[in-house]
């Protein structure tokens, strides 16, 4: 039986929006056995099909029903860029005309994807491109999953995605409702088989949401974007800190460690003349020393519209050395995809007009 090709309207849900039990219920309502769910999900998450017609062990009548009721990849790839280091970035146009970016990074022993969770970001970090236009909306579970499924299909057959970082556009913990089901689809049987310990969720530090994440009983890694060792400076760099404070962020991260046993990573973007001085390093030592934690230093990646620049290599090394001298586990993050604006802090809604200037909250830039 040849399938009738129907161009589905943009309102058709992505098939993988449905969790396995929901899909089983839908299949049964059409008279199909529950085991069809495992077949369908294997084609999507394991065999990298691009349309329903490729699911050749699924009955033609069921495939036709899938065509009529669901979509697979409704987003449009507007731009596909490849870096000199083989990092790849996709700009996706969503069904409502909004845009989002996602990244595939290659290293010798791993293939890592960086996913977005919102259209824009409300956190307002003054050195980050992602929040230049503020936040427009949360991504759905399916829109989050479509990113990884499209990136997965960029790999040759013998390669698989090994790690996932939720560090793209948006504040992940502000969209936990849609993020967690997406991660379940990646992590559970019939998904992509990516272990929870290979999935990292990054947050600017929302204490209540960190505690909520700690209680879901999953071994996801938590990365807290600290960026400053004191409240005065952090509030200038990360405006939401004004109503939170570092101590609340650290207390929530400690709670996450107590509940999960997973070491927390503290991310720290180094901005030349702003937060990269030796006294900042020593203050950071005081914060982290009592904790089982890891510090990931990230030299600022250039953003055309922003005045911040990365510190010199000697300054970065001095900062790192102070942390190591005091026994703080730490490293400097490798830069991937900077030439295509795919590195940390560079993702943005590039199809839209960015702000020409950012409010810098009184920050003085020093050499």
Buried (B, 14 or more C-beta within 10 A) or exposed (E): EEBEEEEBEEEBBBBBBBBBEEBBEBBEEEEBEEEBBBBBBBBBBBEBBEBBBEBEEBBEEBBBBBBEBBBBBBBEEEBEBBBEBEBBBBBBBBBEEBBBBBBBBBBEEEBBBBBBBBBBBBBBBBBBBBBBBEBBBBBBBBBBBBBBBBBBEBBEEEEBBBBBBBBBBBBBBBBBEBBBBBBBBBBBEBBBBBEBEBBBBBBBBBBEBBBBBBEEEBEBBBBBBBBBBBBEBBBBBBBBBEEBBBEBBBBBBBBBBEBBEBEBBBBBBBBBBBBBBEEBBBBBBEBBEEBEBBBBBBBBBBBEEBBBBBBEEEBBEBBBEBBEEBEBBBEBBEBBBBBBBBBBBBBBBBBEEBEEEBEBBEBEEEE
